[in-house]
Amino acid sequence: RSDRAYLPGQGAGIDRWRNDVGAGLRIYLKNIVLPLLGLDIGYGIEGRDPKIYFEVGLTDF
C-alpha cells in the first residue's frame, strides 16, 4: 500500500477528517440576475469552532 501526501506537511491517518454538523438555507429568486442566495451555519464538534458561509451564485439555465 502506498500513501500519498498531496499537500506539504500532510499527516497520515484520520486527523485530516473533520467532524462537523450544520444547517443551510437556499433561496431561489427567478426575477433577479443572481437567482441563488444561500446561508450555511456549521459547528466543528472536535474543534469547537462555529462557521458561517454566505453564497451568491447562478443556477443552471
Long-range contacts (C-beta under 8 A, 24 or more apart in sequence): 18-44, 18-46, 18-47, 19-44, 19-45, 19-46, 20-44, 20-45, 21-45, 22-51, 28-59, 34-58, 35-59
